[in-house]
Amino acid sequence: MAGGEDSSVGQGVTRRRLIGGAAAGGVAAALPVSASGGSRTRAGGRRADVVVVGAGLSGLAAAESVARAGRSVVVLEARPRVGGRILNEPIGGGEVIEVGGQWIGPTQDAVHEWARELGVETFPTYNEGSYVYHRNGRRLTYRPDTPLLGAIPPDEGAAEAGVALARLNDMSTEVPLDAPWRAPNAAQYDGQTAETFVRENTASPGGRFLVDLGIGALYAAEPRDVSLLHLLFYIRAAGNEANPGNFERLINTAGAAQETRFVGGSQEIALRAARRLGRRVVLDAPVRHIVQERGHVMVHSDRGTVRARRAIVTLPPALAGRIRYSPVMPARRDQFTQRMPQGSAIKCQAIYDRPFWRDEGLAGQAVSDRGPARITFDNSPPDGGPGVLLGFVEGQFARALSRRPAAERRAAVLENFVELFGERARHPLRYVERDWSQEIWTRGCFVGFTAPGVLLDYGEALRRPVGRIHWAGSETATIWNGYMDGAVRSGRRAAAEVLAER
Ligand SMILES: Cc1cc2nc3c(=O)[nH]c(=O)nc-3n(C[C@H](O)[C@H](O)[C@H](O)COP(=O)(O)OP(=O)(O)OC[C@H]3O[C@@H](n4cnc5c(N)ncnc54)[C@H](O)[C@@H]3O)c2cc1C
């Protein structure tokens, strides 16, 4: 690819020097960027080798790879901030909580190493003491130091759930990560929902509850929404090449995806990466229309039009499908984006002067059938003060609660916390919630997934470039799909694709 012109580079700094400096965290850091990690200058009239749509982790990782390779890049971000599905919320005293993605775990090396390089440190998720299990009005506490769900009494169906999950792990080994639709039993697996599997593999209400809850927690959707083939792919993707994934690594804390947190909040990674990119990142610039012309693309945003050799679109497919394209997208790609919905989650957090549940030997982690927050965690800052209880309202519970007034949502979640952790949970200092379905530049979370039949007939459209437009974003990742780690990997993969083109 030929080097393009970047009209945002001025002040006597040559483009090459700027790129070198930016890659080393030098010159670009001195350029005027806002605390939200980008610039509000107009993008109009700029030219670049590559234009990246979206400044989540995927877009920022893509842009950094392009800049490091000595090419010019402009990132157009719809929101007035960077980070996309990761976002910090200050809670006083210099502490933050995350209202979007936050944890990492073993094998999530891409995001972990990037964070380390950017100077963002980690600390362990609080995981001391007993968990709470609440079903049919019965509350139990148990130690999580036995194998998965092993400490839950047999009459609650834990053994049966364990067998079902082991079966899913086993079936997932057949699924090729780069092409799940080529699995030997792809048609059979993509011809049914995850719920069909659960019904066939659990006999007791307790066993079914546990497996349903586990699957629902992965997607913030109901097992009836999700293709079994997508679930198997998702399980296998929860690991790297040397260490393929399994269900336990997705849902557990110790040794799994909820093991580790970022000091200063996960959004710090995006903010620091964006600061290094400097004025290449343009905020408040929703992209509305991408026009492919001979030899280049014209990307039209609310902050003007950027002309580039190639575009990398990093939005979840459901949002990528809302951009207008000229010429129009091939039918397969368009129909694919019609068929990959986002999950439904409200992340709810109550802040107390201290984590009082720890006094009673509780880890702050709970599962409950009544909801609305069926899964909770201790989300206190590293030094344990203030105390933060986090509850996830997911799937049908989020769909129902999202429509209720804010005061009703708060009351329902706090009642839920009282049931799990006692009366002291009723009166937090502050209550924070984020309903990601209401976010117009995300429209649901944690991730886009597919219903039956979609991977089989449309899967190939997920990553295949269309002319000069390349696709990234966590939904396109083959390792840790749906996670921050997958987002970073997908951005780098798309950048490599673009850099390999002439
Ligand atoms: C509540 C919640 C909890 C989660 N928990 C975890 C967790 O603990 N661990 C984990 O690893 N992952 C977690 N995730 C998932 C993780 O946050 C995402 O997989 C990851 O951040 C996705 O990054 P991305 O860059 O692919 O997409 P996004 O972050 O969605 O980035 C896309 C960007 O594009 C922008 N955009 C949208 N439309 C346009 C447009 N037309 N023009 C320009 N820009 C546009 C958006 O504003 C956004 O900034 C969670 C997500 C949520 C929401």
The ligand as an SDF file (V2000), in Angstrom:
LIG
                    3D

 53 58  0  0  0  0  0  0  0  0999 V2000
  -21.4830   -4.9080   30.5740 C   0  0  0  0  0  0  0  0  0  0  0  0
  -20.3670   -5.5910   29.8230 C   0  0  0  0  0  0  0  0  0  0  0  0
  -19.5560   -6.4810   30.5020 C   0  0  0  0  0  0  0  0  0  0  0  0
  -18.5140   -7.1120   29.8340 C   0  0  0  0  0  0  0  0  0  0  0  0
  -17.6280   -7.8730   30.5570 N   0  0  0  0  0  0  0  0  0  0  0  0
  -16.4640   -8.2600   29.9860 C   0  0  0  0  0  0  0  0  0  0  0  0
  -15.3940   -8.7430   30.7750 C   0  0  0  0  0  0  0  0  0  0  0  0
  -15.4700   -8.7610   32.0020 O   0  0  0  0  0  0  0  0  0  0  0  0
  -14.2620   -9.1520   30.1370 N   0  0  0  0  0  0  0  0  0  0  0  0
  -14.1190   -9.0510   28.7720 C   0  0  0  0  0  0  0  0  0  0  0  0
  -13.0530   -9.4010   28.2480 O   0  0  0  0  0  0  0  0  0  0  0  0
  -15.1190   -8.5600   28.0070 N   0  0  0  0  0  0  0  0  0  0  0  0
  -16.2640   -8.1320   28.5800 C   0  0  0  0  0  0  0  0  0  0  0  0
  -17.2420   -7.5510   27.8260 N   0  0  0  0  0  0  0  0  0  0  0  0
  -17.1010   -7.5340   26.3580 C   0  0  0  0  0  0  0  0  0  0  0  0
  -16.0530   -6.5140   25.9220 C   0  0  0  0  0  0  0  0  0  0  0  0
  -16.2780   -5.2870   26.5560 O   0  0  0  0  0  0  0  0  0  0  0  0
  -16.1330   -6.3560   24.4010 C   0  0  0  0  0  0  0  0  0  0  0  0
  -15.9530   -7.6050   23.7720 O   0  0  0  0  0  0  0  0  0  0  0  0
  -15.0660   -5.4330   23.8080 C   0  0  0  0  0  0  0  0  0  0  0  0
  -14.8670   -4.2800   24.5950 O   0  0  0  0  0  0  0  0  0  0  0  0
  -15.4790   -5.0740   22.3810 C   0  0  0  0  0  0  0  0  0  0  0  0
  -14.5430   -4.1940   21.7910 O   0  0  0  0  0  0  0  0  0  0  0  0
  -14.7230   -3.8120   20.2490 P   0  0  0  0  0  0  0  0  0  0  0  0
  -13.7020   -2.7890   19.9520 O   0  0  0  0  0  0  0  0  0  0  0  0
  -14.7650   -5.0390   19.4250 O   0  0  0  0  0  0  0  0  0  0  0  0
  -16.1930   -3.1950   20.1380 O   0  0  0  0  0  0  0  0  0  0  0  0
  -16.7840   -1.8670   20.8190 P   0  0  0  0  0  0  0  0  0  0  0  0
  -16.1650   -1.6620   22.1590 O   0  0  0  0  0  0  0  0  0  0  0  0
  -18.2570   -2.0030   20.7610 O   0  0  0  0  0  0  0  0  0  0  0  0
  -16.2620   -0.7120   19.8630 O   0  0  0  0  0  0  0  0  0  0  0  0
  -16.9620   -0.2800   18.7250 C   0  0  0  0  0  0  0  0  0  0  0  0
  -16.8610    1.2320   18.6890 C   0  0  0  0  0  0  0  0  0  0  0  0
  -17.5200    1.7150   17.5100 O   0  0  0  0  0  0  0  0  0  0  0  0
  -18.2460    2.8910   17.8500 C   0  0  0  0  0  0  0  0  0  0  0  0
  -19.2880    3.0630   16.8420 N   0  0  0  0  0  0  0  0  0  0  0  0
  -20.4940    2.4540   16.7300 C   0  0  0  0  0  0  0  0  0  0  0  0
  -21.1230    2.8520   15.6140 N   0  0  0  0  0  0  0  0  0  0  0  0
  -20.3120    3.7420   14.9960 C   0  0  0  0  0  0  0  0  0  0  0  0
  -20.3980    4.5010   13.7880 C   0  0  0  0  0  0  0  0  0  0  0  0
  -21.4490    4.4250   12.9630 N   0  0  0  0  0  0  0  0  0  0  0  0
  -19.3620    5.3320   13.4770 N   0  0  0  0  0  0  0  0  0  0  0  0
  -18.2700    5.4300   14.2700 C   0  0  0  0  0  0  0  0  0  0  0  0
  -18.1420    4.7290   15.4090 N   0  0  0  0  0  0  0  0  0  0  0  0
  -19.1400    3.8890   15.7630 C   0  0  0  0  0  0  0  0  0  0  0  0
  -18.7430    2.6380   19.2480 C   0  0  0  0  0  0  0  0  0  0  0  0
  -19.0600    3.8350   19.9040 O   0  0  0  0  0  0  0  0  0  0  0  0
  -17.5410    1.9200   19.8650 C   0  0  0  0  0  0  0  0  0  0  0  0
  -16.6460    2.8310   20.4700 O   0  0  0  0  0  0  0  0  0  0  0  0
  -18.3140   -6.8960   28.4510 C   0  0  0  0  0  0  0  0  0  0  0  0
  -19.1390   -6.0070   27.7650 C   0  0  0  0  0  0  0  0  0  0  0  0
  -20.1330   -5.3380   28.4510 C   0  0  0  0  0  0  0  0  0  0  0  0
  -20.9440   -4.3210   27.7050 C   0  0  0  0  0  0  0  0  0  0  0  0
  1  2  1  0
  2  3  1  0
  2 52  2  0
  3  4  2  0
  4  5  1  0
  4 50  1  0
  5  6  2  0
  6  7  1  0
  6 13  1  0
  7  8  2  0
  7  9  1  0
  9 10  1  0
 10 11  2  0
 10 12  1  0
 12 13  2  0
 13 14  1  0
 14 15  1  0
 14 50  1  0
 15 16  1  0
 16 17  1  0
 16 18  1  0
 18 19  1  0
 18 20  1  0
 20 21  1  0
 20 22  1  0
 22 23  1  0
 23 24  1  0
 24 25  2  0
 24 26  1  0
 24 27  1  0
 27 28  1  0
 28 29  2  0
 28 30  1  0
 28 31  1  0
 31 32  1  0
 32 33  1  0
 33 34  1  0
 33 48  1  0
 34 35  1  0
 35 36  1  0
 35 46  1  0
 36 37  1  0
 36 45  1  0
 37 38  2  0
 38 39  1  0
 39 40  1  0
 39 45  2  0
 40 41  1  0
 40 42  2  0
 42 43  1  0
 43 44  2  0
 44 45  1  0
 46 47  1  0
 46 48  1  0
 48 49  1  0
 50 51  2  0
 51 52  1  0
 52 53  1  0
M  END
$$$$
